[in-house]
Amino acid sequence: MTQRWPDTLWIVRHGESAGNVARAAAIAASADRILLTARDVDVALSPLGEDQARALGRWFARGEAHGRPDVLLSSPYIRARDTARLFRDAGGCDADEPICLDERLREKEFGIVDGLTTSGIAALQPEQAALRTLLGKFYHRPPGGESWCDVIFRLRAVMDTIALHYRGRRVMIVAHQVVVLCLRYVIENLTEDEVLAIDRAGNVANCSVTEYRFDPGAGKDGGLRLVRYNATAPVDESPVAVTTADDPIVGARG
């Protein structure tokens, strides 16, 4: 049997971002819009998010993850890139390990509801609010944006690339909340109901770790088996606070 998959695949959500903070403030104020002027791609980590990324790197450096990545893939969004960089600088992987940016790992695009809170969508885009209620977040595609299915299409291609180039390696992906959930859908062959039940159970924590390991007994050719999901030990074991805020530029989290 020829192994198709990496030995280990870690999927990490970026550290807390300025967008997460701004969204929380908008919800607390019952505002319709989130006060951010930068493009979503340019939203940076908060100071706490930077500390979370360093804590994650130190946790890997101590050997708590039973290995360090030798392939580092990241969304091109600044909050993900900086999480990967700070993780590497803190010893999470070799200091000269390149951070490979892959636009297919970018955040879900929100289109016309970009920058709106849930109440803002209901007030300013009532047709989209009604459509989302009818179709559900898995299939609803706001004008100019993406559905979860659209994200899944590009993530299937990412997994094909990983299988082609990184089999037998230790791979880390640094990306976004919806990407973490949709990768679970792809890797574990989940149904819409199953992945949405995972989503309803709680947010993906900032700098949490979702880990898969290759199991030769999983299927005819072996496969990736889930070891842990949304694990916050790297942050729990440091003075850094755990945060679970929604990703920033979205009214109803997509």
C-alpha positions in Angstrom: 0.0 0.0 0.0 1.3 3.4 -1.0 0.5 6.0 1.7 -1.5 8.9 0.2 -1.8 11.2 3.1 0.5 13.1 5.5 1.6 11.3 8.7 0.1 14.2 10.7 -2.2 17.0 9.7 -2.7 19.9 12.1 -5.4 22.5 11.4 -5.1 25.7 13.4 -7.4 28.7 13.5 -5.6 32.1 13.6 -5.2 34.0 16.9 -7.7 36.5 18.0 -7.9 39.3 15.5 -8.8 43.0 15.6 -11.9 42.0 13.7 -13.0 39.5 16.4 -12.6 42.3 19.0 -14.6 44.8 16.8 -17.4 42.3 16.2 -17.8 41.6 19.9 -18.0 45.4 20.5 -20.6 45.8 17.8 -22.7 43.0 19.2 -22.4 44.4 22.7 -23.6 47.8 21.4 -26.5 46.2 19.4 -25.0 47.9 16.3 -25.8 46.9 12.7 -22.2 47.4 11.4 -18.8 46.3 12.6 -16.4 49.3 12.9 -13.5 48.2 10.7 -12.1 50.1 7.7 -9.5 47.6 6.4 -10.2 44.9 3.9 -10.9 41.5 5.5 -7.6 40.3 4.1 -5.7 43.0 6.0 -7.3 42.6 9.4 -4.4 42.0 11.8 -4.1 40.0 15.0 -4.9 41.7 18.3 -2.1 41.8 20.9 -3.8 38.9 22.6 -3.9 37.0 19.3 -0.1 37.5 18.9 0.4 36.1 22.4 -1.8 33.1 21.5 0.3 32.4 18.4 3.5 32.5 20.4 2.0 30.2 23.1 1.1 27.7 20.4 4.6 27.8 19.0 6.1 27.2 22.5 3.7 24.3 23.1 4.9 22.6 19.9 8.5 23.4 20.7 8.2 21.6 24.1 7.1 18.5 22.2 3.5 18.5 23.6 2.2 17.8 20.1 4.4 14.8 19.6 6.1 16.3 16.6 6.5 19.6 14.8 5.3 20.4 11.3 7.8 20.2 8.4 5.3 21.8 6.0 3.5 25.1 7.0 0.6 26.2 4.8 -1.4 29.4 5.5 -4.3 31.5 4.3 -2.9 34.7 2.7 -4.9 36.8 5.1 -2.7 38.8 7.5 -4.1 37.4 10.7 -3.4 33.8 9.5 0.0 34.7 8.0 1.1 36.4 11.2 -0.1 33.5 13.3 2.0 31.1 11.3 5.0 33.5 11.5 4.8 34.0 15.2 4.3 30.2 15.7 7.4 29.5 13.8 9.4 32.3 15.5 8.5 30.8 18.9 10.0 27.4 17.9 6.9 25.7 16.6 8.8 24.5 13.6 12.3 25.0 12.1 13.2 28.7 11.9 13.9 28.4 8.1 10.6 26.6 7.3 8.9 28.7 4.6 5.3 29.7 5.1 3.5 28.6 1.9 0.5 30.9 1.2 -2.5 29.3 -0.5 -5.4 31.5 -1.5 -7.7 28.4 -1.4 -7.4 28.6 2.4 -8.7 32.1 2.6 -11.7 33.1 4.8 -15.2 32.5 3.5 -16.2 35.6 1.4 -19.3 37.3 2.7 -20.2 39.6 -0.2 -23.2 41.9 0.4 -23.4 41.1 4.1 -19.7 41.9 4.7 -19.3 44.1 7.8 -22.8 43.5 9.1 -23.9 42.0 12.5 -26.8 39.5 12.6 -29.1 42.4 13.5 -27.6 44.4 10.7 -28.4 41.7 8.1 -32.0 41.6 9.3 -32.3 45.4 9.2 -30.4 46.2 6.1 -30.6 43.0 4.0 -33.9 41.4 5.0 -34.1 39.4 1.7 -30.8 37.8 2.5 -31.8 37.1 6.1 -34.9 35.4 4.8 -32.9 33.4 2.2 -30.4 32.3 4.8 -33.2 31.1 7.0 -34.7 29.2 4.1 -31.5 27.7 2.7 -29.4 27.4 5.8 -25.8 28.6 6.1 -24.5 25.5 4.3 -26.1 26.5 0.9 -26.9 30.2 1.2 -24.6 32.3 -1.0 -25.0 36.1 -0.4 -24.5 38.1 -3.6 -20.8 38.5 -4.2 -20.0 36.0 -1.5 -19.7 32.3 -0.9 -21.7 29.5 0.6 -20.0 26.8 2.8 -20.3 24.6 -0.3 -18.1 27.1 -2.3 -15.5 26.9 0.4 -15.6 23.1 0.4 -15.0 23.1 -3.4 -11.7 24.9 -3.0 -10.7 22.8 0.1 -11.2 19.6 -1.8 -8.5 20.9 -4.2 -6.2 21.8 -1.2 -6.5 18.2 0.0 -5.6 16.9 -3.4 -2.5 19.1 -3.4 -1.5 17.9 0.0 -2.0 14.2 -1.0 0.1 14.8 -4.1 3.0 16.7 -2.6 3.1 16.1 1.1 2.3 12.4 1.7 4.2 11.0 4.7 5.0 14.5 5.9 3.9 16.5 9.0 1.7 19.3 7.7 0.1 22.3 9.5 -2.6 24.5 8.0 -3.3 27.9 9.6 -6.6 29.4 8.5 -10.1 30.4 9.6 -13.0 29.1 11.5 -15.2 28.1 8.6 -12.1 26.5 6.9 -11.5 24.3 10.0 -15.1 23.1 9.9 -15.2 22.6 6.2 -12.0 20.6 6.3 -13.6 18.3 8.8 -16.5 17.9 6.4 -14.1 17.0 3.6 -11.7 14.7 5.5 -14.3 12.8 7.5 -16.9 12.7 4.7 -19.5 14.3 6.9 -23.1 15.2 6.0 -24.5 18.8 6.1 -26.3 17.9 9.3 -23.2 16.5 11.0 -20.9 19.5 10.3 -23.6 22.0 11.3 -24.1 20.1 14.5 -20.4 20.5 15.2 -20.7 24.2 14.4 -23.7 24.6 16.8 -21.8 23.0 19.6 -19.4 26.0 19.8 -17.0 28.2 18.1 -13.5 27.1 17.0 -11.2 28.7 19.5 -8.4 31.0 18.4 -5.2 29.1 18.0 -6.9 25.8 18.8 -5.6 22.6 17.3 -7.5 20.1 15.2 -5.3 17.1 14.5 -5.4 14.1 12.2 -3.0 11.2 12.0 -2.6 8.7 9.2 -4.1 5.3 10.1 -3.3 2.5 7.7 -6.3 0.6 8.9 -8.8 3.4 7.9 -10.3 2.2 4.7 -8.7 0.1 1.9 -5.8 2.5 1.4 -5.6 4.0 4.9 -6.8 7.5 5.8 -6.6 10.4 8.2 -8.2 9.7 11.6 -9.3 12.6 13.9 -7.1 12.7 17.1 -8.4 15.9 18.6 -10.7 18.8 17.7 -10.6 22.4 18.9 -8.0 21.6 21.5 -7.0 24.7 23.5 -4.2 23.1 25.6 -1.5 25.3 24.0 -3.3 28.4 25.3 -4.7 26.9 28.5 -1.2 26.0 29.7 0.1 29.5 29.4 -0.9 32.9 30.9 -2.7 33.7 27.6 -6.5 33.8 27.6 -8.5 31.5 25.3 -10.9 33.3 23.0 -13.6 31.9 20.8 -15.0 34.9 19.0 -16.6 34.6 15.6 -14.6 35.5 12.6 -14.9 39.3 12.1 -16.5 40.5 8.8 -19.7 38.6 9.0 -23.1 39.1 10.4 -24.3 35.6 10.9 -21.2 33.5 11.0 -20.8 31.6 7.7 
